[in-house]
Amino acid sequence: GAVVSQHPSWVICKSGTSVKIECRSLDFQATTMFWYRQFPKQSLMLMATSNEGSKATYEQGVEKDKFLINHASLTLSTLTVTSAHPEDSSFYICSVPDGYTFGSGTRLTVV
Amino acid sequence: GENVEQHPSTLSVQEGDSAVIKCTYSDSASNYFPWYKQELGKRPQLIIDIRSNVGEKKDQRIAVTLNKTAKHFSLHITETQPEDSAVYFCAAEKGGGGNKLTFGTGTQLKVEL
């Protein structure tokens, strides 16, 4: 499978601020990337499918204006959590379809 | 959409025993079924997968079986070791690759000495 890098690995932010998470596919040209959220002791829930050069496809119940996704190149997708609140605290993780390899994940804590 | 159920939610076995985790899926169009191992705070790691044209696949101590008719698939770990302790997730995907995965709810496996 592909090698996927995700940054940052953890971040603490104040309530109301925005946080950007980067997902890079280092050796695979990804026209599609997937963004998941995982709450403690729960499964991975797909938030959205990131599409290179076009709009992301969001899963039902995910606010597209709150979770902004940009996929400007074949190697980089970003997820921005806007106006973050404590309930957004979670483990965010990206994936590419080449072997469904996951990035290392980002632990977001909103205080 | 696809729904994947996974059982049991927790499983405790003695070292050397076998462990079996079972999943069922709802969408008969699903044709790719990976299994992931996730250690605390880390990314899920693919440990084995199976496609719908195969009934069983084995890799050393790990095997996966698939019953398309019943829409069941299972993970079998033999000769369990303490380092097998982790959370295991099954998943299902349709379309032959490149599409989204739907995950099961996870199984916390604990291998006791």
Chai-1 contact restraints between the chains, C-beta under 6 A:
chainA,res_idxA,chainB,res_idxB,connection_type,confidence,min_distance_angstrom,max_distance_angstrom,comment,restraint_id
A,F34,B,K100,contact,1.0,0.0,6.0,A-B,restraint_1
A,S43,B,F103,contact,1.0,0.0,6.0,A-B,restraint_2
A,S43,B,T105,contact,1.0,0.0,6.0,A-B,restraint_3
A,S43,B,G106,contact,1.0,0.0,6.0,A-B,restraint_4
A,L44,B,F103,contact,1.0,0.0,6.0,A-B,restraint_5
A,L46,B,K100,contact,1.0,0.0,6.0,A-B,restraint_6
A,P97,B,G98,contact,1.0,0.0,6.0,A-B,restraint_7
A,F102,B,R43,contact,1.0,0.0,6.0,A-B,restraint_8
A,F102,B,P44,contact,1.0,0.0,6.0,A-B,restraint_9
A,S104,B,R43,contact,1.0,0.0,6.0,A-B,restraint_10
A,G105,B,R43,contact,1.0,0.0,6.0,A-B,restraint_11
